[in-house]
Structures are given as structure tokens and as C-alpha cells.
Amino acid sequence: MTPFDYARATDRPEALRLGAVADTAYLGGGTNIVDLMRERIATPTRLVDVTGLPAEIVETEGGGLLIGAAVRNTALAEHKLVRGRYPVLARAILAGASAQIRNMATVGGNLLQRTRCSYFYDADGSRCNKRAPGTGCDAREGFNRIHAVLGASDACVATHPSDMCVALAALDAIVHLDGAGGPRTLPFDALHRLPGDRPDQDTSLAPGELITAVELPPLAFAATSTYRKVRDRASYAFALVSVAAAVEMADDRIADIRIAFGGIAHKPWRATKAEAVLRNGAATRQAFLDAAAAEFADARPLRDNGFKPALATRTLAAVLASLTMGDAA
């Protein structure tokens, strides 16, 4: 591990001042950044501990929720208003990692965690454009069972690992930021980037910019929502495919809908094409299959992950059946 300085911020202005120094990283629970430093993937010369910043969950005037970036994942999943109004978020958090990691991990850190691609972590033996731009991507011709089928590029086929972020994408969350340019907000879908030719740039954050909160808009039908994760084993495994969905029904028709996929792209994948097929239509299995076909029409599977579009289709159909028909299948 590269030697580094450590500082603990007592408030936001101090965090921003300390974070403005080059080669500085913010430290939340440390469940990802510390691993990256041990493997020499990340080499910051200073860590700024921001766990002392406000860790509150407050109701907004419109009936949404404002979640401080320092809130622990466990506290968020267990919060009464989250479980009642946004069950998809609570279920996504509980599907990720172990209880010990959830107790440590923060909301801000979860948003910034990096891919778990094995080639990204293999600093001594593999080419990785995300780790070292311009060196190549060994995953494209290597073992790529867990990799992306949508939104990838010649430079990178890695997937985003977060479960929480898939739910936040489906809920149209808003990310609150602060930095040298002052406070600003980003739509959640604009936070993470597709790889293009710069896969080393995971997010749209400016240098030294700090995530301060995540806002959940008042979405009444989010109470009818769920998250389903398909993985190789039942515990402590990242998603091969996951689905977050919320549905508003009007009689037997889908009045409105939100869908996001995990495990299929470089970022949490908001399924706008599938939503467009389903909105104002009948809630039938054929409609669910048609929606998935529209979303995956541009899929580009690799040698080992050709099963993902079909798996995602079946998972989406099962999730939507459970939300619209009470079908537990």
C-alpha cells in the first residue's frame, strides 16, 4: 500500500478544503477504497474521513426523503419511511454484501464504488483501460461471464457492482454535490458514465467534489416496488442480473412504471425503452417479454455472457408479474 496522509473532517467546509488537494480521496466506510489501496489500484496521497458529517434521513416538504451521504447502508435499509415508501431500495441494500459490510458502508461510498472486474484488480498481470488508460482490455477476450452486454465499448466491458444504485436509478433519485464550484445537483442517471474511450472516468464528479446527500422524489407508486437479484450463489455474490421496478396500476393497465437493471452495463441501467413499451398498456406476460426485447435489442454479448439478455428477460417478467398480478413466480 502506498503511504498516505489521513485527516478527519468535522464539517463540510473542512472536508471540501482538505479534499481540494490533488490526489486526495474521501473516506466513508472504506469497504471499497481500502481494498483498492491494498491492491495498489488506487494510490491517493491523502484520505479525508467524512464519516463525521451529518448522517440524517429527513422528509422533504413534498414527501420525498433527503438521505445524508454519511448514512450507513444498514440504517437506510431499516428506516421506517424507506421500507414503507421505497421498499425497492431497502431490498436492494439487503441483497448486497454482508451485514458487517452494510454496517460500515455509507451511501456516498456505495455510489462511488468501482467495478469488481478481476482484470481491473489484477494490477501485475492484466491489461485494463479503466486502471491504466490506453493499455487494452483483457476482459474482452478473457473470462467475461459477469461483464456488460449493454453500453460497453472497445475500451471496457466492466459492470457496475452496486445493488443500491440500481434501485436509486429506478427511483429517479437526485444526487446533491458540493465542491469548488459550489453546491449543485445531478439526476442519478447522469452521475455514472458509460465507458466510451475513457473508462477510467467512472462518474461526472469534478475533482474534489463531495457527494453530500441523495434525494428520493415523492413517487407515490414507489410503495409498489421490489428488487430481485440473480447471482451464482445466495450470499455475498455480485449480480449476474438484477431488476429494480416500481409500477402504478389503473385497473388492469400500467399507468406508470420505473425499471432499472444491474449487472448488465458499466452503470446502473435505466430501462427507458422497456418502460415506453409498457406504459399505458396491459399488464400481460407477453407485454413484459416485448418490453425486454425492446431494451435488449442493442445487446452485444461476449463469448461467456450470452445468457444475460435471456436471464434479464425472465427476471423482468417475474418481477413485473409479482407487482401487477400478485404472482410470486
Helices and strands as residue ranges (DSSP letters): E 5-8, H 12-19, E 24-27, H 33-38, E 46-49, E 57-59, E 65-68, H 73-78, H 80-85, H 87-94, H 99-104, H 107-112, H 118-121, H 164-170, E 174-178, E 184-187, H 188-191, E 210-216, G 220-223, E 225-230, E 241-250, E 253-262, E 269-270, H 272-278, H 285-295, H 308-324
